[in-house]
Amino acid sequence: MKHNSLASELKFVTTHEESVGFGVIRAILRQNVGVNRIIARSSQGYFGVILDDNSTTPICRLYFSGKQMYIGIFNGPTLETRHPIERIDEIFKHSDALMNAVDFY
């Protein structure tokens, strides 16, 4: 018997801003890691970026749905630090932290 939960039926839509932000993150990280290893995951409340399609290796999250935009950068699988940004191109200011997040793994 096949069981379909509401959660499995939900589809999260990636916004244009999230796609652009993901492109910026890939451009930064491609210096140290192949872009095919940098994977996007849309979720309720945030847009996640992970390494090697593994949810236990988060790199960062983009929070673009509220009044204030944030990038949350991970230092390990559970420690996330959120940084407010005004524009998507401000992600470049966090290049070192993003590369450190990948280096952790």
C-alpha positions in Angstrom: 0.0 0.0 0.0 1.4 3.4 -1.0 1.1 6.2 1.5 1.2 9.8 0.3 1.6 12.4 3.0 0.9 16.1 2.5 4.6 16.8 2.9 5.6 14.6 0.0 3.1 16.3 -2.2 4.2 19.9 -1.5 6.4 21.5 -4.2 8.5 24.5 -3.2 9.0 27.1 -5.9 12.4 28.7 -6.4 12.2 32.4 -6.9 14.2 34.4 -9.4 16.1 36.0 -6.5 17.0 32.6 -5.0 18.2 31.4 -8.4 20.4 34.5 -8.8 21.7 34.1 -5.3 22.5 30.4 -6.0 24.5 31.5 -9.1 26.5 34.0 -7.0 27.3 31.2 -4.5 28.3 28.8 -7.2 30.6 31.5 -8.8 32.3 32.0 -5.4 32.7 28.4 -4.5 33.8 27.1 -8.0 37.3 28.4 -7.1 37.6 25.5 -4.6 35.0 22.9 -5.6 33.4 21.6 -8.8 30.0 23.3 -9.4 28.4 19.9 -9.9 28.9 19.3 -6.2 27.0 22.5 -5.2 23.4 21.6 -5.0 20.3 23.7 -4.3 17.3 22.7 -2.2 14.2 24.7 -1.9 12.4 24.4 1.4 9.6 26.1 3.3 11.1 29.3 4.7 14.6 29.2 3.1 16.6 28.2 0.1 19.4 25.8 1.0 22.7 25.1 -0.6 24.4 21.8 0.2 27.5 19.9 -0.8 27.4 16.6 -2.7 23.6 16.4 -2.5 23.9 15.5 1.1 21.6 17.3 3.7 24.2 16.7 6.4 26.7 19.0 4.6 24.9 22.3 4.5 26.9 25.3 3.1 24.4 28.1 3.5 20.7 29.1 3.4 19.1 32.1 1.7 16.3 33.7 3.6 14.6 36.0 1.0 10.9 35.8 1.9 10.8 38.4 4.8 11.3 42.2 4.9 15.0 41.6 5.6 17.1 39.3 3.4 19.7 37.1 5.1 22.3 34.6 4.2 22.9 31.9 6.8 26.4 30.4 6.5 27.2 27.1 8.2 30.4 26.3 10.1 29.7 22.6 10.5 26.5 20.7 10.1 24.5 22.5 12.8 26.1 25.9 13.5 24.6 28.6 11.2 25.3 32.3 11.4 22.9 34.7 9.7 24.1 37.8 8.0 21.7 40.5 6.8 22.0 41.6 3.2 20.3 44.4 1.3 21.1 43.2 -2.2 21.9 39.8 -3.6 25.3 40.9 -4.8 26.3 41.5 -1.1 26.7 37.7 -1.0 30.2 38.3 -2.5 31.2 40.0 0.8 30.8 36.6 2.5 33.1 34.7 0.1 35.6 33.7 2.7 32.9 32.4 5.1 31.3 30.4 2.2 34.7 28.9 1.3 35.3 28.1 4.9 32.0 26.3 5.1 33.0 24.0 2.2 36.5 23.5 3.7 34.9 22.2 6.9 33.7 19.1 5.0 
